[in-house]
Amino acid sequence: MAQLITPHPGQRTILTAEARFRVVACGRRFGKTALGQVAIVEAAITGKGCWWLSPTYAMASQVWRDLKHACRTRDEVTIDNHERRIDFSEGGWLAIRSTHSADYLRGAGLDFAVLDEAAFMAAHVWPEVVRPMLVERRGRALFLSSPNGRNWFW
């Protein structure tokens, strides 16, 4: 697939970890966002329903552009710019969402969630909104943030 990184050894260790919930607290040049992009696409192309969550919609804009660009060359991919959603022929999908108004996120069942800049999200987002959405399918989560974030809440 075009434009996604080839993970370096540190990223590969995280991608292959068997833990259901993985927490990545690394400096700004580690490649956390690129790691998350690989993880979410790998999950979606295997039939999983996935959300990329950012504290604000604006923070997710570059990720949306990167994912859309990387996935555009795959056969039988549907890209919905209005919903910021990519559907794969294998049945999986990924969508970009903001946690700014987290109550609007309730209800959907998920297989995988990437919480980008997780330390900057409201403390109730994980335990009250996202984690319950993962329960039914025993979904997984990847938390990405810098160690100097304000709110490590898990």
C-alpha positions as CSV (number, residue, x, y, z in Angstrom):
1,M,0.0,0.0,0.0
2,A,1.4,3.4,-1.0
3,Q,2.6,6.0,1.4
4,L,2.4,4.2,4.8
5,I,5.7,3.8,6.5
6,T,7.8,0.7,6.9
7,P,7.9,0.5,10.7
8,H,11.3,0.8,12.4
9,P,12.1,-1.9,15.1
10,G,10.6,0.1,18.0
11,Q,7.3,0.6,16.0
12,R,7.3,-3.1,14.9
13,T,7.6,-4.2,18.6
14,I,4.4,-2.2,19.4
15,L,2.5,-3.3,16.3
16,T,3.2,-7.0,17.1
17,A,2.5,-6.8,20.9
18,E,-0.3,-9.0,21.9
19,A,-1.7,-6.7,24.6
20,R,-5.3,-5.7,24.1
21,F,-4.6,-2.1,25.2
22,R,-1.2,-0.7,24.2
23,V,0.1,2.6,25.5
24,V,2.7,4.5,23.6
25,A,4.3,7.4,25.4
26,C,7.2,8.5,23.2
27,G,8.9,11.7,22.2
28,R,7.8,13.8,19.2
29,R,10.1,12.1,16.6
30,F,9.3,8.5,17.4
31,G,6.7,8.2,14.7
32,K,3.6,7.6,16.9
33,T,1.1,8.9,14.4
34,A,2.7,6.9,11.5
35,L,2.6,3.8,13.7
36,G,-1.1,4.4,14.4
37,Q,-1.8,4.8,10.7
38,V,-0.2,1.4,10.0
39,A,-2.1,-0.2,12.9
40,I,-5.5,1.1,11.9
41,V,-5.1,0.2,8.2
42,E,-3.8,-3.3,9.1
43,A,-6.9,-3.8,11.3
44,A,-9.4,-2.4,8.7
45,I,-8.1,-4.5,5.8
46,T,-8.7,-7.6,7.9
47,G,-12.4,-6.8,8.3
48,K,-12.3,-4.8,11.5
49,G,-14.4,-1.7,12.3
50,C,-12.0,1.1,13.5
51,W,-12.0,4.6,14.8
52,W,-9.1,7.1,14.8
53,L,-9.8,9.5,17.7
54,S,-8.2,12.9,18.2
55,P,-8.9,15.5,20.8
56,T,-10.1,17.9,18.1
57,Y,-11.3,17.5,14.6
58,A,-8.5,19.8,13.4
59,M,-5.9,17.6,14.9
60,A,-7.2,14.6,12.9
61,S,-7.2,16.5,9.5
62,Q,-3.6,15.6,8.6
63,V,-4.2,12.0,9.6
64,W,-7.3,11.9,7.4
65,R,-5.3,13.3,4.4
66,D,-2.5,10.7,4.9
67,L,-4.9,7.8,5.3
68,K,-7.0,8.8,2.3
69,H,-3.9,9.2,0.2
70,A,-2.4,5.9,1.3
71,C,-5.6,3.9,0.7
72,R,-6.7,5.5,-2.6
73,T,-4.7,3.0,-4.7
74,R,-6.2,-0.1,-3.1
75,D,-8.8,-1.9,-5.2
76,E,-12.4,-1.7,-4.1
77,V,-12.0,1.0,-1.5
78,T,-14.7,3.5,-0.9
79,I,-13.6,6.9,0.5
80,D,-16.3,9.1,2.0
81,N,-14.9,12.6,2.5
82,H,-18.1,13.9,4.3
83,E,-18.0,11.1,6.9
84,R,-14.2,10.9,6.9
85,R,-14.6,7.1,6.5
86,I,-12.8,4.5,4.3
87,D,-14.5,1.2,3.6
88,F,-12.5,-1.8,2.4
89,S,-13.7,-4.6,0.2
90,E,-12.8,-7.1,3.0
91,G,-15.6,-5.7,5.1
92,G,-13.5,-3.5,7.4
93,W,-13.6,0.2,7.7
94,L,-11.9,3.1,9.4
95,A,-13.3,6.5,10.4
96,I,-11.8,9.7,11.8
97,R,-13.6,11.2,14.8
98,S,-13.0,14.0,17.4
99,T,-13.5,13.4,21.1
100,H,-14.2,17.1,21.6
101,S,-18.0,16.3,22.0
102,A,-17.5,12.7,23.1
103,D,-21.2,12.1,23.9
104,Y,-21.8,12.0,20.1
105,L,-19.5,9.0,19.8
106,R,-21.7,6.7,21.9
107,G,-23.4,3.6,20.5
108,A,-21.2,2.1,17.8
109,G,-19.4,-1.2,18.4
110,L,-15.8,-1.2,17.5
111,D,-13.0,-3.7,17.0
112,F,-10.1,-1.3,17.2
113,A,-9.6,2.4,18.3
114,V,-6.5,4.6,18.0
115,L,-6.5,7.4,20.6
116,D,-4.1,9.9,19.2
117,E,-2.8,12.5,21.6
118,A,-4.7,10.6,24.3
119,A,-3.3,12.7,27.1
120,F,-5.1,15.7,25.8
121,M,-8.5,14.1,25.8
122,A,-11.1,14.6,28.5
123,A,-10.6,12.0,31.3
124,H,-14.1,10.5,30.8
125,V,-13.5,9.6,27.1
126,W,-11.8,6.3,27.7
127,P,-13.7,4.8,30.6
128,E,-17.2,6.1,29.7
129,V,-17.2,6.3,25.9
130,V,-14.6,4.3,24.1
131,R,-14.0,1.3,26.3
132,P,-17.7,0.3,26.4
133,M,-17.7,0.4,22.6
134,L,-14.9,-2.2,22.6
135,V,-16.5,-4.6,25.1
136,E,-18.9,-6.6,22.9
137,R,-16.3,-7.4,20.2
138,R,-13.4,-7.6,22.7
139,G,-11.9,-4.8,20.7
140,R,-8.4,-3.4,21.1
141,A,-7.0,0.1,21.6
142,L,-3.8,1.9,20.9
143,F,-3.1,5.0,23.0
144,L,-0.6,7.5,21.5
145,S,0.7,10.6,23.2
146,S,3.8,12.4,24.3
147,P,5.0,11.8,27.9
148,N,4.5,15.4,28.7
149,G,0.7,15.3,28.1
150,R,-1.5,16.7,30.7
151,N,-3.9,13.9,31.4
152,W,-2.8,10.3,31.4
153,F,-6.1,8.9,32.6
154,W,-5.9,5.1,32.2
